[in-house]
Each structure stands twice: as structure tokens, then as C-alpha cells.
């Protein structure tokens, strides 16, 4: 580890770099599914989108394919350099961006890298960048379920374990309308027949486990999902 920085070598560990900006059909369909509930709000001209923590750049490419004006934020200087060379509009902080301009802000696998104290300030800043009626969509390891712990505990850079109650609390602190919380969308059809069969066969088992866990262990909990990741939708309303 260079200079004791926990993010040194992160690109190599995640296998990002040469494949930057590439998107396969499964990933494209996944983004379609996650954004389906707000699809009607993302049509028309001049849709402005911001991705925080753009990582390997797949969502940046997805947004361009949709005809959106897309911007990216990333703390990793190497990723910023790669994205710039690929022609994307990116920078290292939201501070350089105007307030009240974005229709959609997304953060896939980002919130778990932020401490609870910083998360409040971070969310308030995101809200300030959205237009009135704009949406913030975030995905993070599911802190409510043991199934999410492999994702949560599988990365030294993860600082915060987040479940549904913490999200509800965050929405109240930030006066940010919480539209809904859900488990990560499932993709069922893959190029591999074996993987397709496995995914379809496993799905009812996941639903059954979710029901058992909810009824017997968390009967008073409003939200409970056994999925590896949770996805949350906020909406800015004045």
C-alpha cells in the first residue's frame, strides 16, 4: 500500500481501467429496471444527470446512450484521468457544479464509503444540486440482512453499514422525501443458460427466505429485504 492510502491500488483490485466505459447488455437492462419507476420523469430534452462515484464508467455510457447530459464525480484521480481521455465531463467534487440543475443524481455503491456524520452533509449537498422534482437514487450493501454482509465486509474502504431505518432517519434529517426502499432489481436472462436457470430457480427461494425472516425475526419492521443490496429513491420537493 503506497503512502498508507487505503485507496492505492483500488483500480487494479476492481479491474477497472482498460474496460472503462464499456457496458454489457445485462448491465444495461439492470439500469433500465432500477430506473423504471421514474422513467416518465426522464423523458424529453435537456435531461441532466450526475453520477457520484462513477467507477468503471458503465452508467456514464448508459446515460449517454439515453441522450442525457451526464456528468461524473470521482475521488480517484486515475479514474478522472481515464474518464477525461474518454471524453466524459467529470471532476473530483460537487462543489464545482451549479445548484438546482440536475434531474437525476445516482450513487451506485458509494454511501457505504462515507461515515454517518459525513453522510448527512453529503446528502444535503446532493439535494442542493437537484432541480425541484429531481431524484436521487442510491444503491448500497444491505445492512438489514446477513445476505448483504459479504458485500459490506468485502471491501476495506467500506465505512458505513446502512439499513432501511438509517435511510428513513437520513431522509428526516435532510428533509428529503423518501419515495421508497427496495431490494436490488433482479436480472433473470443471461447469455449463459446455466446462469439463467440458476437465477430463476433461486428467486422463489429468496422470496421464501425473505418471508420467513420478516415474519419470525422482524415482524415489526416495515421494510425488510434479503437482497445483497438495497436501492433507495429520494425526491426533492419544496
Secondary structure, DSSP 8 states (H G I E B T S, - for coil): -GGG-TTTTHHHHHT-STTTT---HHHHHHHHHHTGGGGGGG-SS--EEEEES-TTSHHHHHHHHTT-EEEEE-S-HHHHHHHHHTT-EEES-GGGS-SS-EEEEEEET-GGGS-HHHHHHHHHHHHHHEEEEEEEEEEEEBTTSGGGHHHHTT-TT----B-HHHHHHHHHHHT-EEEEEEE-------SSHHHHHHHHHHHHHHHHHHHHIIIII-TT-S----SSEEEEEEE---
